[in-house]
Amino acid sequence: MGYDPNNPMEGRITDLGPPHYSKFLPPVIANNKGKWLYHEILEPGVLVHVSETGDECYTVRVGSARLISIELIREMCDIADKHCDGYLRFTTRNNVEFMVDSRDKVQPLIDDLKSRGNKFPVGGTGAGVTNIVHTQGWVHCHTPATDASGPVKAVMDELFDYFTSMTLPAQVRIALACCLNMCGAVHASDIALLGVHRKPPMIDHERITGVCELPLAIAACPLGAIKPAKAEVNGEEIKSVKVNVERCMFCGNCYTMCPAMPLADPEGDGIAILVGGKVSNSRSAPKFSKMVIPFLPNNTPRWPEVVEAVKNILEVYAKDARKYERVGEWAERIGWEKFFEKCNIPFTDKCVDDYRLAYDTWRTTTQFKYTNATAKYTG
Protein backbone atom coordinates (compact mmCIF):
# COMPACT_ATOMS: atom_id res chain seq x y z
CA MET A 1 0.00 0.00 0.00
CA GLY A 2 1.48 3.35 -1.07
CA TYR A 3 1.86 6.43 1.10
CA ASP A 4 -0.89 9.00 0.68
CA PRO A 5 0.27 12.52 1.78
CA ASN A 6 -3.35 13.59 2.10
CA ASN A 7 -4.07 10.81 4.57
CA PRO A 8 -0.76 10.09 6.29
CA MET A 9 -2.20 7.86 9.04
CA GLU A 10 -4.04 5.47 6.71
CA GLY A 11 -2.69 1.96 7.04
CA ARG A 12 -0.19 2.98 9.68
CA ILE A 13 -0.01 0.48 12.51
CA THR A 14 2.63 2.12 14.68
CA ASP A 15 4.08 5.54 15.41
CA LEU A 16 6.70 7.14 17.59
CA GLY A 17 5.81 8.52 20.99
CA PRO A 18 2.87 7.96 23.33
CA PRO A 19 -0.75 7.70 22.18
CA HIS A 20 -2.59 11.00 21.77
CA TYR A 21 -3.80 12.40 25.08
CA SER A 22 -7.35 12.79 23.76
CA LYS A 23 -7.80 9.03 24.03
CA PHE A 24 -7.56 9.26 27.81
CA LEU A 25 -9.85 12.19 28.59
CA PRO A 26 -12.87 11.48 30.81
CA PRO A 27 -16.07 11.82 28.75
CA VAL A 28 -17.17 14.96 30.63
CA ILE A 29 -13.85 16.61 29.73
CA ALA A 30 -13.86 15.46 26.11
CA ASN A 31 -17.48 16.53 25.55
CA ASN A 32 -16.91 20.05 26.89
CA LYS A 33 -13.57 20.98 25.36
CA GLY A 34 -13.48 24.74 24.87
CA LYS A 35 -16.81 25.22 26.64
CA TRP A 36 -15.77 25.68 30.27
CA LEU A 37 -17.10 28.87 31.83
CA TYR A 38 -15.44 28.97 35.25
CA HIS A 39 -14.11 26.89 38.10
CA GLU A 40 -14.24 27.17 41.87
CA ILE A 41 -12.48 25.60 44.84
CA LEU A 42 -15.21 24.12 47.02
CA GLU A 43 -12.89 23.06 49.84
CA PRO A 44 -9.20 22.21 50.13
CA GLY A 45 -8.40 19.73 47.38
CA VAL A 46 -11.84 19.80 45.76
CA LEU A 47 -12.60 21.80 42.60
CA VAL A 48 -15.58 22.13 40.29
CA HIS A 49 -15.47 23.19 36.65
CA VAL A 50 -18.76 24.34 35.11
CA SER A 51 -19.44 24.22 31.37
CA GLU A 52 -21.72 26.36 29.26
CA THR A 53 -23.59 23.13 28.49
CA GLY A 54 -24.50 22.78 32.16
CA ASP A 55 -22.14 19.85 32.70
CA GLU A 56 -19.95 19.86 35.80
CA CYS A 57 -16.63 18.18 36.50
CA TYR A 58 -15.57 17.69 40.11
CA THR A 59 -11.90 17.11 40.84
CA VAL A 60 -10.45 15.67 44.04
CA ARG A 61 -6.73 16.40 44.25
CA VAL A 62 -4.53 14.04 46.25
CA GLY A 63 -0.90 14.52 47.24
CA SER A 64 1.60 11.90 46.15
CA ALA A 65 5.31 11.31 46.33
CA ARG A 66 7.28 11.53 43.11
CA LEU A 67 8.77 8.08 43.55
CA ILE A 68 6.02 5.55 44.22
CA SER A 69 5.62 1.79 44.03
CA ILE A 70 3.65 -0.12 41.44
CA GLU A 71 1.43 -1.34 44.27
CA LEU A 72 0.40 2.24 45.06
CA ILE A 73 -0.26 2.95 41.38
CA ARG A 74 -2.47 -0.13 41.21
CA GLU A 75 -4.36 1.07 44.26
CA MET A 76 -4.89 4.45 42.60
CA CYS A 77 -6.22 2.66 39.52
CA ASP A 78 -8.58 0.62 41.70
CA ILE A 79 -9.95 3.87 43.19
CA ALA A 80 -10.36 5.35 39.73
CA ASP A 81 -12.16 2.19 38.52
CA LYS A 82 -14.52 2.32 41.50
CA HIS A 83 -15.42 6.03 41.42
CA CYS A 84 -14.24 7.63 38.17
CA ASP A 85 -14.91 5.12 35.38
CA GLY A 86 -11.22 4.32 35.34
CA TYR A 87 -9.93 7.85 34.67
CA LEU A 88 -7.29 9.73 36.67
CA ARG A 89 -4.49 12.17 35.95
CA PHE A 90 -1.16 13.23 37.42
CA THR A 91 -0.34 16.92 37.71
CA THR A 92 3.05 18.50 37.08
CA ARG A 93 3.53 18.77 40.85
CA ASN A 94 3.04 15.03 41.42
CA ASN A 95 -0.56 15.28 42.61
CA VAL A 96 -3.14 12.72 41.56
CA GLU A 97 -6.53 14.03 40.45
CA PHE A 98 -9.69 11.90 40.50
CA MET A 99 -12.49 13.42 38.41
CA VAL A 100 -16.23 12.68 38.60
CA ASP A 101 -19.15 14.17 36.68
CA SER A 102 -21.63 14.83 39.51
CA ARG A 103 -21.54 16.27 43.01
CA ASP A 104 -23.09 13.21 44.64
CA LYS A 105 -20.02 11.16 43.67
CA VAL A 106 -17.57 13.46 45.47
CA GLN A 107 -18.14 12.55 49.11
CA PRO A 108 -18.05 8.75 48.59
CA LEU A 109 -14.74 9.25 46.77
CA ILE A 110 -13.31 11.37 49.61
CA ASP A 111 -14.55 8.88 52.22
CA ASP A 112 -12.85 6.06 50.34
CA LEU A 113 -9.57 8.01 50.16
CA LYS A 114 -9.67 8.80 53.90
CA SER A 115 -10.43 5.18 54.77
CA ARG A 116 -7.01 4.19 53.40
CA GLY A 117 -5.03 6.01 56.09
CA ASN A 118 -2.67 8.84 55.19
CA LYS A 119 -1.71 7.47 51.79
CA PHE A 120 -4.03 9.81 49.87
CA PRO A 121 -4.16 13.25 51.53
CA VAL A 122 -6.67 15.61 49.90
CA GLY A 123 -5.44 19.18 49.43
CA GLY A 124 -2.94 21.26 47.50
CA THR A 125 -5.36 23.89 46.17
CA GLY A 126 -5.85 27.61 46.71
CA ALA A 127 -4.10 29.54 49.45
CA GLY A 128 -2.01 26.71 50.78
CA VAL A 129 1.23 24.87 50.15
CA THR A 130 1.13 22.90 46.93
CA ASN A 131 2.84 19.55 46.57
CA ILE A 132 6.61 19.99 46.34
CA VAL A 133 8.00 19.35 42.87
CA HIS A 134 11.52 17.95 42.95
CA THR A 135 14.25 16.30 40.95
CA GLN A 136 15.81 12.85 41.28
CA GLY A 137 18.49 13.35 43.91
CA TRP A 138 20.72 10.55 45.09
CA VAL A 139 18.34 7.85 43.85
CA HIS A 140 18.92 8.31 40.12
CA CYS A 141 20.86 11.47 39.22
CA HIS A 142 24.63 11.59 38.74
CA THR A 143 25.27 15.26 39.63
CA PRO A 144 23.25 16.00 42.82
CA ALA A 145 24.60 18.08 45.67
CA THR A 146 21.74 16.91 47.89
CA ASP A 147 19.01 14.32 47.91
CA ALA A 148 15.56 15.14 46.57
CA SER A 149 13.02 12.80 48.14
CA GLY A 150 14.63 13.01 51.61
CA PRO A 151 14.51 16.79 52.18
CA VAL A 152 11.10 17.02 50.49
CA LYS A 153 9.66 14.36 52.78
CA ALA A 154 11.14 16.08 55.86
CA VAL A 155 9.87 19.54 54.83
CA MET A 156 6.41 18.34 53.83
CA ASP A 157 5.99 16.41 57.09
CA GLU A 158 6.41 19.74 58.90
CA LEU A 159 4.19 21.73 56.51
CA PHE A 160 1.51 19.08 56.00
CA ASP A 161 -1.27 21.13 57.64
CA TYR A 162 -0.69 23.87 55.07
CA PHE A 163 -1.28 21.32 52.29
CA THR A 164 -4.65 20.16 53.60
CA SER A 165 -5.91 23.69 54.37
CA MET A 166 -6.14 27.09 52.69
CA THR A 167 -5.08 29.42 55.51
CA LEU A 168 -2.19 31.27 53.84
CA PRO A 169 -2.46 34.68 52.13
CA ALA A 170 -1.98 33.01 48.72
CA GLN A 171 -0.68 29.81 47.22
CA VAL A 172 2.91 28.90 48.04
CA ARG A 173 4.80 26.76 45.59
CA ILE A 174 7.84 24.97 47.00
CA ALA A 175 10.39 23.24 44.78
CA LEU A 176 13.67 21.38 45.11
CA ALA A 177 16.45 20.93 42.57
CA CYS A 178 19.42 18.85 43.63
CA CYS A 179 21.96 20.80 41.56
CA LEU A 180 22.40 24.04 39.63
CA ASN A 181 20.97 22.53 36.46
CA MET A 182 17.63 23.17 38.18
CA CYS A 183 15.34 20.50 36.77
CA GLY A 184 12.97 21.35 39.62
CA ALA A 185 11.75 24.86 38.76
CA VAL A 186 13.49 26.45 41.73
CA HIS A 187 14.15 29.57 39.65
CA ALA A 188 10.43 30.40 39.70
CA SER A 189 9.00 29.10 42.99
CA ASP A 190 7.90 30.94 46.12
CA ILE A 191 10.33 28.99 48.31
CA ALA A 192 12.97 26.76 46.79
CA LEU A 193 15.69 24.37 47.90
CA LEU A 194 18.73 24.13 45.64
CA GLY A 195 21.53 21.63 46.02
CA VAL A 196 24.88 23.40 45.73
CA HIS A 197 28.45 22.17 45.33
CA ARG A 198 31.18 24.31 46.90
CA LYS A 199 34.32 22.61 45.64
CA PRO A 200 35.66 22.33 42.08
CA PRO A 201 35.69 19.02 40.22
CA MET A 202 38.39 16.52 40.98
CA ILE A 203 40.25 15.19 37.95
CA ASP A 204 41.03 11.49 37.65
CA HIS A 205 43.91 11.81 35.22
CA GLU A 206 44.33 8.05 35.04
CA ARG A 207 40.79 7.49 33.71
CA ILE A 208 40.06 10.69 31.84
CA THR A 209 41.35 9.77 28.39
CA GLY A 210 39.61 6.42 28.55
CA VAL A 211 36.11 7.61 29.51
CA CYS A 212 35.97 11.21 28.23
CA GLU A 213 36.11 13.18 25.03
CA LEU A 214 38.32 16.01 26.25
CA PRO A 215 36.97 18.64 23.79
CA LEU A 216 33.42 17.93 25.01
CA ALA A 217 34.45 18.26 28.65
CA ILE A 218 36.16 21.58 27.89
CA ALA A 219 33.23 22.90 25.85
CA ALA A 220 30.72 21.89 28.54
CA CYS A 221 31.94 24.59 30.94
CA PRO A 222 29.76 27.72 30.61
CA LEU A 223 32.49 29.90 32.14
CA GLY A 224 35.50 28.60 30.24
CA ALA A 225 37.10 27.34 33.44
CA ILE A 226 38.41 24.12 31.89
CA LYS A 227 41.49 24.13 29.68
CA PRO A 228 43.63 21.43 28.05
CA ALA A 229 46.63 20.37 30.11
CA LYS A 230 49.26 17.71 30.43
CA ALA A 231 49.36 15.29 33.36
CA GLU A 232 51.79 12.62 34.46
CA VAL A 233 50.38 9.11 35.07
CA ASN A 234 52.74 6.27 36.03
CA GLY A 235 55.69 8.28 34.82
CA GLU A 236 54.12 8.96 31.42
CA GLU A 237 52.85 12.33 30.19
CA ILE A 238 49.27 12.20 28.93
CA LYS A 239 46.64 14.62 27.65
CA SER A 240 44.24 15.84 30.33
CA VAL A 241 42.58 19.05 31.57
CA LYS A 242 42.96 21.57 34.37
CA VAL A 243 40.35 23.69 36.17
CA ASN A 244 40.61 27.41 36.89
CA VAL A 245 39.08 27.36 40.38
CA GLU A 246 38.47 31.12 40.43
CA ARG A 247 36.19 30.85 37.39
CA CYS A 248 34.43 27.59 38.39
CA MET A 249 30.82 27.94 39.60
CA PHE A 250 30.56 24.26 40.62
CA CYS A 251 27.66 23.55 38.26
CA GLY A 252 28.62 19.98 37.36
CA ASN A 253 28.29 20.38 33.59
CA CYS A 254 31.78 18.98 33.13
CA TYR A 255 30.95 15.85 35.09
CA THR A 256 27.86 15.35 32.94
CA MET A 257 30.16 15.10 29.91
CA CYS A 258 33.12 13.50 31.67
CA PRO A 259 32.72 10.89 34.47
CA ALA A 260 36.38 11.37 35.39
CA MET A 261 35.65 14.86 36.77
CA PRO A 262 33.42 14.23 39.83
CA LEU A 263 32.68 17.09 42.23
CA ALA A 264 30.39 15.50 44.83
CA ASP A 265 31.77 16.08 48.32
CA PRO A 266 30.17 15.22 51.69
CA GLU A 267 31.40 18.40 53.39
CA GLY A 268 31.20 20.85 50.51
CA ASP A 269 27.75 19.87 49.27
CA GLY A 270 24.55 21.25 50.80
CA ILE A 271 21.41 23.26 50.17
CA ALA A 272 20.77 26.92 49.38
CA ILE A 273 17.37 28.52 49.98
CA LEU A 274 15.81 30.76 47.33
CA VAL A 275 12.69 32.88 47.75
CA GLY A 276 10.25 34.95 45.72
CA GLY A 277 9.88 33.36 42.31
CA LYS A 278 6.60 32.80 40.49
CA VAL A 279 5.28 31.98 37.03
CA SER A 280 1.91 33.70 37.40
CA ASN A 281 1.55 37.18 35.87
CA SER A 282 -1.57 38.12 37.84
CA ARG A 283 -1.16 41.31 39.92
CA SER A 284 2.56 41.49 39.13
CA ALA A 285 5.02 40.20 36.56
CA PRO A 286 6.61 36.75 36.80
CA LYS A 287 9.67 36.77 39.05
CA PHE A 288 12.88 34.87 39.40
CA SER A 289 13.76 33.52 42.84
CA LYS A 290 16.44 35.27 44.89
CA MET A 291 18.98 33.39 46.94
CA VAL A 292 18.58 34.27 50.64
CA ILE A 293 20.47 31.49 52.47
CA PRO A 294 23.65 30.45 50.63
CA PHE A 295 24.33 27.15 52.41
CA LEU A 296 22.77 24.67 54.80
CA PRO A 297 24.37 21.27 55.48
CA ASN A 298 23.16 17.88 54.32
CA ASN A 299 22.34 16.57 57.78
CA THR A 300 20.58 13.35 56.88
CA PRO A 301 18.10 11.79 57.30
CA ARG A 302 15.82 14.71 58.30
CA TRP A 303 17.70 17.88 57.25
CA PRO A 304 16.65 19.81 60.41
CA GLU A 305 18.32 23.11 59.42
CA VAL A 306 16.59 23.11 56.03
CA VAL A 307 13.19 22.25 57.50
CA GLU A 308 13.49 25.00 60.10
CA ALA A 309 14.55 27.59 57.50
CA VAL A 310 11.62 26.84 55.17
CA LYS A 311 9.11 26.74 58.03
CA ASN A 312 10.40 30.03 59.42
CA ILE A 313 10.08 31.86 56.09
CA LEU A 314 6.61 30.44 55.49
CA GLU A 315 5.29 31.37 58.92
CA VAL A 316 6.69 34.91 58.83
CA TYR A 317 5.10 35.36 55.40
CA ALA A 318 1.78 33.94 56.64
CA LYS A 319 1.62 36.48 59.48
CA ASP A 320 2.80 39.54 57.57
CA ALA A 321 1.57 39.30 53.97
CA ARG A 322 -1.68 40.72 52.62
CA LYS A 323 -4.42 38.59 51.12
CA TYR A 324 -3.56 37.24 47.64
CA GLU A 325 0.06 38.42 48.02
CA ARG A 326 2.65 35.89 46.89
CA VAL A 327 5.92 35.52 48.81
CA GLY A 328 7.93 37.57 46.30
CA GLU A 329 5.29 40.28 46.13
CA TRP A 330 5.29 40.52 49.93
CA ALA A 331 9.10 40.77 50.04
CA GLU A 332 9.15 43.48 47.39
CA ARG A 333 6.41 45.48 49.13
CA ILE A 334 8.14 45.53 52.51
CA GLY A 335 11.61 45.67 50.93
CA TRP A 336 14.14 42.84 50.84
CA GLU A 337 16.02 44.48 53.70
CA LYS A 338 12.91 44.06 55.86
CA PHE A 339 12.48 40.50 54.59
CA PHE A 340 15.88 39.50 55.94
CA GLU A 341 15.17 41.36 59.19
CA LYS A 342 11.71 39.87 59.78
CA CYS A 343 12.88 36.35 58.92
CA ASN A 344 16.01 36.77 61.07
CA ILE A 345 18.24 35.71 58.18
CA PRO A 346 21.74 37.19 58.08
CA PHE A 347 22.54 39.07 54.87
CA THR A 348 25.97 38.26 53.43
CA ASP A 349 27.85 39.19 50.28
CA LYS A 350 26.69 35.85 48.85
CA CYS A 351 23.16 37.30 48.69
CA VAL A 352 24.13 40.15 46.34
CA ASP A 353 22.50 39.61 42.94
CA ASP A 354 25.31 40.00 40.41
CA TYR A 355 23.78 37.98 37.57
CA ARG A 356 25.63 39.50 34.62
CA LEU A 357 22.89 38.79 32.07
CA ALA A 358 20.13 40.43 34.12
CA TYR A 359 19.98 43.48 31.89
CA ASP A 360 18.99 41.21 28.99
CA THR A 361 16.02 39.77 30.89
CA TRP A 362 14.58 42.80 32.70
CA ARG A 363 11.15 44.01 31.60
CA THR A 364 10.57 41.20 29.13
CA THR A 365 7.19 39.98 30.37
CA THR A 366 3.67 40.10 28.98
CA GLN A 367 3.15 43.10 31.26
CA PHE A 368 5.74 45.22 29.48
CA LYS A 369 4.28 48.54 28.38
CA TYR A 370 6.00 50.77 25.84
CA THR A 371 5.87 54.41 26.86
CA ASN A 372 6.29 57.37 24.50
CA ALA A 373 9.77 57.88 25.87
CA THR A 374 10.66 54.23 25.23
CA ALA A 375 9.25 54.36 21.72
CA LYS A 376 11.23 57.54 20.98
CA TYR A 377 14.40 56.07 22.44
CA THR A 378 14.12 52.87 20.40
CA GLY A 379 13.20 54.76 17.24
Rosetta blueprint (number, residue, H / E / L):
1 M L
2 G L
3 Y L
4 D L
5 P L
6 N L
7 N L
8 P L
9 M L
10 E L
11 G L
12 R L
13 I L
14 T L
15 D L
16 L L
17 G L
18 P L
19 P L
20 H L
21 Y H
22 S H
23 K H
24 F H
25 L L
26 P L
27 P H
28 V H
29 I H
30 A H
31 N L
32 N L
33 K L
34 G L
35 K L
36 W E
37 L E
38 Y E
39 H E
40 E E
41 I E
42 L E
43 E E
44 P L
45 G L
46 V E
47 L E
48 V E
49 H E
50 V E
51 S E
52 E L
53 T L
54 G L
55 D L
56 E E
57 C E
58 Y E
59 T E
60 V E
61 R E
62 V E
63 G L
64 S L
65 A L
66 R L
67 L L
68 I L
69 S L
70 I H
71 E H
72 L H
73 I H
74 R H
75 E H
76 M H
77 C H
78 D H
79 I H
80 A H
81 D H
82 K H
83 H H
84 C L
85 D L
86 G L
87 Y L
88 L L
89 R E
90 F E
91 T L
92 T L
93 R L
94 N L
95 N L
96 V E
97 E E
98 F E
99 M E
100 V E
101 D L
102 S L
103 R H
104 D H
105 K H
106 V H
107 Q H
108 P H
109 L H
110 I H
111 D H
112 D H
113 L H
114 K H
115 S L
116 R L
117 G L
118 N L
119 K L
120 F L
121 P L
122 V E
123 G L
124 G L
125 T L
126 G L
127 A L
128 G L
129 V E
130 T L
131 N L
132 I L
133 V E
134 H E
135 T L
136 Q L
137 G H
138 W H
139 V H
140 H L
141 C L
142 H L
143 T L
144 P L
145 A L
146 T L
147 D L
148 A L
149 S H
150 G H
151 P H
152 V H
153 K H
154 A H
155 V H
156 M H
157 D H
158 E H
159 L H
160 F H
161 D H
162 Y H
163 F H
164 T L
165 S L
166 M L
167 T L
168 L L
169 P L
170 A L
171 Q L
172 V E
173 R L
174 I E
175 A E
176 L E
177 A E
178 C L
179 C L
180 L L
181 N L
182 M L
183 C L
184 G L
185 A L
186 V H
187 H H
188 A H
189 S L
190 D L
191 I E
192 A E
193 L E
194 L E
195 G E
196 V E
197 H L
198 R L
199 K L
200 P L
201 P L
202 M L
203 I L
204 D L
205 H H
206 E H
207 R H
208 I H
209 T H
210 G H
211 V H
212 C L
213 E L
214 L H
215 P H
216 L H
217 A H
218 I H
219 A H
220 A L
221 C L
222 P L
223 L L
224 G L
225 A L
226 I E
227 K E
228 P E
229 A E
230 K E
231 A E
232 E E
233 V E
234 N L
235 G L
236 E E
237 E E
238 I E
239 K E
240 S E
241 V E
242 K E
243 V E
244 N L
245 V L
246 E L
247 R L
248 C L
249 M L
250 F L
251 C L
252 G L
253 N H
254 C H
255 Y H
256 T H
257 M H
258 C L
259 P L
260 A L
261 M L
262 P L
263 L L
264 A L
265 D L
266 P L
267 E L
268 G L
269 D L
270 G E
271 I E
272 A E
273 I E
274 L E
275 V E
276 G L
277 G L
278 K E
279 V L
280 S L
281 N L
282 S L
283 R L
284 S L
285 A L
286 P L
287 K E
288 F L
289 S L
290 K E
291 M E
292 V E
293 I E
294 P E
295 F E
296 L E
297 P E
298 N L
299 N L
300 T L
301 P L
302 R L
303 W L
304 P H
305 E H
306 V H
307 V H
308 E H
309 A H
310 V H
311 K H
312 N H
313 I H
314 L H
315 E H
316 V H
317 Y H
318 A H
319 K H
320 D H
321 A L
322 R L
323 K L
324 Y L
325 E L
326 R L
327 V H
328 G H
329 E H
330 W H
331 A H
332 E H
333 R H
334 I H
335 G L
336 W H
337 E H
338 K H
339 F H
340 F H
341 E H
342 K H
343 C L
344 N L
345 I L
346 P L
347 F L
348 T L
349 D H
350 K H
351 C H
352 V L
353 D L
354 D L
355 Y L
356 R L
357 L L
358 A H
359 Y H
360 D H
361 T H
362 W L
363 R L
364 T L
365 T L
366 T L
367 Q L
368 F L
369 K L
370 Y L
371 T L
372 N H
373 A H
374 T H
375 A H
376 K H
377 Y H
378 T H
379 G L
